[in-house]
C-alpha cells in the first residue's frame, strides 16, 4: 500500500486504547504517528529503538510496535515494568490470512514466507504462551485487519465476530503481488465453520498483558479510513453499548451533526437505537438479532415476501414525505423533471436508513448508526439504496427484476448518479485510490483464465496446423497420383509413336 498517503493510519492500532492519564510509557521502536497519539493521553513518553536499549526506570506501560522485528524477549520487557504495569505488544502474525492469500517472489512476504521462515514461530499463541510462562496471566488479545499499520478492524479474540463485520476492511495486496484467493470470502467461511481459528489466521495483533486484573471491556473497533478527515469516526463496541467517536479534531463537528440527526429522526416517529450523551454518540447494543439485510438475504427465493417487507419499509419513509409540487423549489437533483414529478421527497433525507443499519423486530423497523442527512431526497432513492447495499441479497438475485417489481427500475440511472454524487462528498479519493486501485495487481484466477485462453488458442492453432498438414498430404498424394497418370499417358503415347513410325 502507498504509505505516503496511508501512514497516518499507523496510530489506529492504539487510538482506541483506554490509557490511564498522566502515566509513564516506554515506546519501543520510533513512530511519530504512534508518539503523537500517545501524547493526547498526557503520558510521560520515553522512546527507544530497541528493547536492548535498557533503562533503569520502571514504567506503567511498555509498548512494542512491530514485535515481529524483535527476538522473543519478554523477560527484558517485564524488567522495565512497575508492579502494576502493562505490556502492549503490536505485531504481525506469522500465519495471518494475508500471508496465505498472496504470492510474492520476496520471501519475506506472501506464502513463500511460510516456506522460508518456518522456525521463527512468531504466532499469537506462542507470544501468549511466553507471557504466561513469565507470570503475566491477565492477557487481552485483539486481532487487527488488514494489519497493524493501517488498521480498519480490530476485535477481541473472544468477540463473536459476524461474517458481515469482516467486510469492514480492505485486504492488503500490493501491486506486483499475485492474489491467490479472496481473503474476505475465506475469512467468512472460517467464521461460519471454524470461528475458533480466527486467531490463527488474524493478520496482526494487539496483546495487552499484566499481572493484575484488567477492566478493559472493549470488544470491537472499526475505522472508516477512506472518508475525508472531517467524517472519520471510530466505532467501539463494549459489553452493552456501541460508541461513535471522532478520530481527529476535524470530525468532532460530524459528531455534533449526528446528534441533531438523531433528535430529528426521533421526532419523525422512526425508531432508532442511537442517542447523544455528553457530546458523544451511543447506541444500545442489540444481541442475538440479525440485521435486516441478513434477513432479506435468507428470503432471496421468496420474492413475494421480499416485496412485502420492502413495501412496509417504504411506508415508514412515506409517512414523513412530500410530493414534488410541495417542495419543487427546494429540490437540488439533476434529473428529468417528468421523472422527478413521480417521486416522493423527505425534507430530511436520511439516506443511510438501509437494512444493514436496521433490525426487524416484531415486524417493526429499528434503525441505528445514523450519520447522514441531505435535504429533499426521494423516498424511492433510499429504497434503491436499501436494496443495492444489502450485499448478500444482491449476490443471490437479479437486482433489476426486484427493482422492477417494486416499481423503481425506471429511476436506476438517476439514482446511480445521485448515489455517486453523495459518495464523492464523503470519500477521500487519494486514500481510496491508494487502498483500492491497483494498476498492476494480478489474481491467480485471472492468470489461470489467461493461461486457459492461451492454451485454448494454442489448441486451436495446433488443430488448424494438423488440418493443413493433412491437406498438404492429400495434395501430395493427389500430385503423386497425377504424376503416375501422366507417366502412364506418356508411356502409351510413346508406344503409339513407335507403331506409327
SULWOCOR-V497892 format. One record per residue. RES is the residue in one small letter. SS is DSSP state (@ for helix, = for strand, . for the rest). Layout:
RES,SS
RES,SS
This chain:
x,.
x,.
x,@
x,@
x,@
x,@
x,@
x,@
x,@
x,@
x,@
x,@
x,@
x,@
x,@
x,.
x,.
x,.
x,.
x,.
x,.
x,.
x,.
x,=
x,=
x,=
x,=
x,=
x,.
x,.
x,.
x,@
x,@
x,@
x,@
x,@
x,@
x,@
x,@
x,.
x,.
x,.
x,.
x,=
x,=
x,=
x,=
x,=
x,.
x,.
x,.
x,.
x,.
x,.
x,.
x,.
x,.
x,.
x,=
x,=
x,=
x,=
x,=
x,=
x,=
x,.
x,@
x,@
x,@
x,.
x,.
x,.
x,.
x,@
x,@
x,@
x,@
x,@
x,.
x,.
x,=
x,=
x,=
x,=
x,=
x,=
x,=
x,=
x,=
x,=
x,=
x,=
x,.
x,.
x,.
x,.
x,@
x,@
x,@
x,@
x,.
x,=
x,=
x,.
x,.
x,.
x,.
x,.
x,.
x,.
x,.
x,@
x,@
x,@
x,@
x,@
x,.
x,.
x,.
x,.
x,.
x,.
x,.
x,@
x,@
x,@
x,@
x,@
x,@
x,@
x,@
x,@
x,@
x,.
x,.
x,.
x,.
x,=
x,=
x,=
x,=
x,=
x,=
x,=
x,=
x,.
x,.
x,.
x,.
x,.
x,.
x,.
x,=
x,=
x,=
x,=
x,.
x,.
x,.
x,.
x,.
x,.
x,.
x,.
x,@
x,@
x,@
x,@
x,.
x,.
x,.
x,.
x,.
x,.
x,.
x,.
x,.
x,=
x,=
x,.
x,.
x,.
x,@
x,@
x,@
x,@
x,@
x,@
x,@
x,@
x,@
x,@
x,@
x,.
x,@
x,@
x,@
x,@
x,@
x,@
x,@
x,.
x,.
x,=
x,=
x,=
x,=
x,=
x,=
x,=
x,.
x,.
x,.
x,.
x,.
x,.
x,.
x,.
x,.
x,=
x,=
x,=
x,=
x,.
x,.
x,.
x,=
x,.
x,@
x,@
x,@
x,.
x,=
x,=
x,=
x,=
x,=
x,.
x,.
x,.
x,=
x,=
x,=
x,=
x,=
x,=
x,.
x,.
x,@
x,@
x,@
x,@
x,@
x,@
x,@
x,@
x,@
x,@
x,@
x,@
x,@
x,@
x,@
x,@
x,@
x,@
x,@
x,.
x,.
x,.
x,.
x,=
x,.
x,=
x,=
x,=
x,=
x,.
x,.
x,=
x,=
x,=
x,=
x,=
x,.
x,.
x,.
x,.
x,.
x,.
x,=
x,@
x,@
x,@
x,@
x,@
x,@
x,@
x,.
x,.
x,.
x,.
x,@
x,@
x,@
x,@
x,@
x,@
x,@
x,@
x,@
x,@
x,@
x,@
x,@
x,@
x,@
x,@
x,.
x,.
x,=
x,=
x,=
x,@
x,@
x,@
x,@
x,@
x,@
x,@
x,.
x,.
x,.
x,.
x,.
x,.
x,@
x,@
x,@
x,@
x,.
x,.
x,.
x,=
x,=
x,=
x,=
x,=
x,=
x,.
x,.
x,.
x,.
x,.
x,@
x,@
x,@
x,=
x,=
x,=
x,=
x,.
x,.
x,=
x,=
x,=
x,=
x,.
x,.
x,.
x,.
x,.
x,.
x,=
x,=
x,=
x,=
x,=
x,@
x,@
x,@
x,@
x,@
x,@
x,@
x,@
x,@
x,@
x,.
x,.
x,@
x,@
x,@
x,@
x,.
x,.
x,.
x,.
x,@
x,@
x,@
x,@
x,@
x,@
x,@
x,.
x,.
x,.
x,@
x,@
x,@
x,@
x,@
x,@
x,@
x,@
x,@
x,@
x,@
x,@
x,@
x,@
x,@
x,@
x,@
x,@
x,=
x,.
x,@
x,@
x,@
x,@
x,@
x,@
x,@
x,@
x,.
x,.
x,.
x,.
x,.
x,=
x,=
x,@
x,@
x,@
x,@
x,@
x,@
x,@
x,@
x,@
x,@
x,@
x,@
x,@
x,@
x,@
x,@
x,@
x,@
x,@
x,@
x,@
x,@
x,@
x,@
x,@
x,@
x,@
x,@
x,@
x,@
x,@
x,@
x,@
x,@
x,@
x,@
x,@
x,@
x,@
x,@
x,@
x,@
x,@
x,@
x,@
x,@
x,@
x,@
x,@
x,@
x,@
x,@
x,@
x,@
x,@
x,@
x,@
x,.
